[in-house]
Amino acid sequence: MIFLQIDKTSQGKYIYQQIYAGIKESILQGKIEVDEKLPSKRVLADRFQVSINSVSNAYGQLLAEGYIYTIERKGYFVENINQFIGQQEKAPPDLPNDLREKHSIKEGWLSLSHMTADISKFPFKKWLKCQNEAIKNHQEELSEITHPQGPYLVRETISRMIALTRGVRCEPEQIIIGGGTQPLIRQLMTLQKESTKVGVENPGYSRIYSLLQSMKFNVSPINLDKKGIDINEVEVGDPNILFITPSHQFPTGIIMPISRRIELLNWAALSNERYIVEDDYDSEFKYGTDNIPSLQSLDRNQRVVYTGTFSKTLLPSLRISYMVLPPELLRTYRHQYSNYIHGSNSLSLFTLHYFIESGEYERHIKRMNLHYETKRKLLMKQLQETFKDDIDIKDVPAGLHFFAHLKTNRGYEEIHERAEKEKLELYSIERFTLNNKYKGAGNGISLVLGFATIKVEDIPEAVGRLRRIIK
């Protein structure tokens, strides 16, 4: 027997949905027997004074979901359905508190974060114009799944651009486009043996360090000297793959001199089992000097994997990064990822192509270089005037952050607690030290100070908050 309550005045559900829900519930609760014949559409419609179409739609949905079956010229019958384990009436448990997300409103906060980019001067109208070009010219490609490495046209454009700006020597076939540097590094590392030894800069990019650890690789933090990663420690550790940021070491800002670059390339050339991964994360921004050629441009033995991103120069939310693989790694990559479905947004990639080809990308970089240099100088000046001899700034004219050491008796934990109260987004060297924790008390603290999103007019207030935190 079917028990239904039809509310024809209900604004929430259509009549056929009410019929469907009532029958389904009766079946799940065992109120209708297995293989029991349901009333015909006309009989049920007459019983509840509804249209035959409403009953037909309800039966059709129940049939599609497997609650009932039909026998030609005989009607509809209840399917034999496995019963749920446990009490059906019991509501599903609430999400555990440790899995709930906290949404905080950043009202009143100021940011000295290294992870952001200033979008206030981004040429959205120009970008949209390029997007319209992409839609007009690439409708066929936009309707298809693109090449596993990304559209060839876009790779060709990127290869020309990085050849001009970074001296990178590669063919479009060597470029892999991805939705961020981390996913690309994950792909790269799946090509390696489990026994692969990995070396990373210390201090360095903690997210890559954590990623490599989660993939169960033997990862060794390698300390820095004044030239960048310590070549002596590299030789002692003897990693198969070495991750470095030679153009603007993250987070200290060291620009690796040519002598150390040659030492590293010579080290890598001694074994076919060795590769250097060069992360060129913010190389577009140099102040007062020309761009420094990439490490890959000096490589004569195809031992360097070059990675770059548009997150700093365009919008972090676009999620467009790329890596350049040497031929042997490319062959392995193609074998393993021949059936890979590319994860980036093809419309954004073709838009990027026109943005670069039209010259808008180059003009945008020039504007942002001037804009960032202005903010960088103002922030440094304000810090020097405020802290005087209590601050030591590593003035490396590159990137979107700089490194500073301040005298204080406070430890890192206390500094971060006070920054939270002052509503100042702040990151210290502690976050990027990979094998031990800095205590800071008595020795001062080292900070990674970003200036991308801080407004010029907010710089004095941000430095004032920092002074209250430190002092």
Summary of the structure (lengths in Angstrom):
residues: 471
radius of gyration: 30.3
end to end distance: 78.2
largest distance: 94.5
contacts: 1406
relative contact order: 0.12
helix: 43%
strand: 15%
